[in-house]
């Protein structure tokens, strides 16, 4: 987990869809997180943290090599 992921998690504590948007942009995970957040803050928060912790981009893999 990088410092950027830590910042995204902090944003997610305030507004869960913001953290997901900063990680994956507008996509299925973002819209799903908005739905989960509207149904309840905790499901949206759990989903946001899971996406931030597990989603890796191509740049993340090339950085480690």
C-alpha positions, 0 to 999 in steps of 0.5 A: 500500500502506498502513501497515495492509497493512504490518502485515498482511504482518508478521503473515503472515510469522509466521502466513500465514492470520492476515494473510489473515483480517485482510484478507478475513475468513472466506472462500474466500481464508482457507480456501485459505490454510490449505490452502496453509500446511498443504501448505507454509509458503512457498506459504501465505506467497506467497498471503497476501502476494499477497492483501494486496497485491492485494485492495482493499475498497470503503473503499480506493477511497472513500478515494482520491477 
